[in-house]
Amino acid sequence: MMENEPTTFGLSHEELARLWQVGADVPACQDRPSEEQKKTELLRERLAEPWPLAGEPLPSDPAATRRLPEPLNFVLKQFKPFTGCSIGDLLFDPNTDPSVVWQIKHRYKERAESCSSELEREAATVIYYAAIATALLFHKALLRDAKITTFSHKELNEHFSRLLNIPWLTSDLVGLFKKARENLL
């Protein structure tokens, strides 16, 4: 570094003083995220969680899977292509296996019911309804045969409408809920 090189870009003392004052009138609390920003961030984190959810490893050792009963081995083979995908990727992909969508719905319903944090409960509830919306759009058999939900179309329409009024939803979720609601009409 050269010692004689100017570091103020030729600004006068008055100009430097004015530059330092920019933003001085903004309250310090502006640096803290708002409640809506916290909710959006948490929701994005939950959508980015990998499948399977933490604590639910799928055996990847071929020797271990050979020792499993055939029905369980079949289920593991069905889930294998989705291992490592995020929850969000799976919910927004029409090619996601319906059983994975059902599992996501089930897991996030449990999370919503057992969360001690209001923030976590709200994020889990949104993902729960996102799984139902995904089933409605891409896997109609889940609504009839496997009973992903007992809500009527009228009730689902009401839930999706309420969800669309939440200002901290991601744009992907807004699109998903709008399409699902339109599909009900």
N, C-alpha and C positions, 0 to 999 in steps of 0.2 A: 504494500500500500504506500502510496506517495504521501509524504507529509504535507506538501504544499498544495495538494489538490483540494479545491473547495468542496465542502460537503453540504452546502445550503443551496446549491444550484442558483446562486446569484440573488437569492431573496434578501430583502432588507429585514431589519429587526422587526419592523411593524408588520411586514408580510408574514414573517415566521410566527409572530404572536397571533395574528388572525388565523393562520393555518392550525395552530395548536388549539384554538378555541372552537374549531369545527366539531360539532357533536357534544360540546360541553353542556349544552342545555338539555340533552337527552337524559332522562332519569337512569340511574344505574341498574334498576330492575329490568330494563329493556334487554339486558344481556341474558336474563333467565328465560328459558322457554315457557311459553304459555301452556295452559292445561291442554288445549287442543293440539299443540305441537307435541307434547308428551304422548298424547293418545295416538297420534299419527305415527310417531316414531316407534312406539311399542307395537302397534299393529303391523308396521313394516317388518319389525324384528320377528314377530310371530309368523308372518307369511314367508319369511326367509328361512324359517326352521327347516332342517332337512327331514325327509321321510326315510326311515321311520323316525318317530319322535324320540328324543333322548330317553334312554332307559328301555327302549324297545328294540334291541338289536335283532337282526335276522341272521341266523347262522350262515356264514359264507364258506365254511370248511366243508368240502364235499364229503369227507368221512363222517362229519357230524350229521349232515343232512341225510345220509344213507341210513343212519340209525333211527331216524324219526319215523313215526307211523306214516303210511302212504298218504292219508288225507292231509296231514300237516305238511308233508313234503310237497304235495300238489299246491297248497296255499302259498308256500314259500316261493315256489317257482313262478306263481302268478305275480307276487310282489317284487320279485327280483329286478325287473326292468325299471321299477320306480324308485329303487333304493338310491338315496343321494339326491333326489329331486327335492326342491323346496315345496312346502305346503302350497304356496301361491302358484308355483308352476303347475302343480297337479290340479288345483282348483280351476285354473283358467284354460286348461288343455282339454278339448273335447275327447281326446283319445285316452284319457286316464281311465284305467279299469274301474268299473262301478264299485267293486268291493273296496277299493282304496278310498273312493269318495265317501262311502258309507263309514269306513274306519275313521276318517278325518272328522266327519260329523259326530260320530260317537265320542271320540277323544276330546273334542273341543266342547261338547255338551258337558262331559264330566268335569273338564277344567272350569267351565263357567259356573257350575254348581258348587265346586269345592274351593274356588279362589278366595283368599282372604283379602286380596287387594281389589278395590273397585276398578282400577285401571285394567288389571289383568282380566277381571270378569267381563268388562265391556269388550275388550279385544277378542277374548275367547267366544263371546256371544256372536260377534260379527262374523267370525270364521265359521262358527256353527251354521249360521244362516247362509253363508257363502257356499257351504257344502250342499245345503238343500237347494239353493239356486242352481248350482252346477248340475245336480241330479235332474232338476226340472228341465234345464236346457239341453243336456246331452245324454241323459240316462233315464228316460221316462219310465222304464221298467222298474227302477228303484222306487218310484212313487207308487206304483201299483203292486208289484210282487213282493219286494223286500221291505216295503213300508219304511222308507227313510224318514218319514214324518207322518204324524196323525193329523196335522193341520189341514183344514180344508183349503180350497183355492182362495176363498174369500179371506180367510185368516192369513194365508201366505201373502196375499196382496196387501193387506194391512201392515204386516211385519215389514215387507220390502219397502212400502211407502214410508214407514217410520225410519227405516235405515237410511233411505235416501235423503232424509232431513238432517243426518249427522254430518256436520261440516268437516270432520277430521278423517273421513273415509278416503282411501286412495282412489285415484281415477279408475283403476282396473275394477275395483269393487263397485263403484258407482255404475260403471257400464254393465257389470254382471247383474246387479240388482235391477237395473232398468230393463234389461233384456228379459230377465226372469219374470218381472211384473207384466211386461207386454205379452209374454207367452201365456200368462194366466187369463188374459182378457179375451 
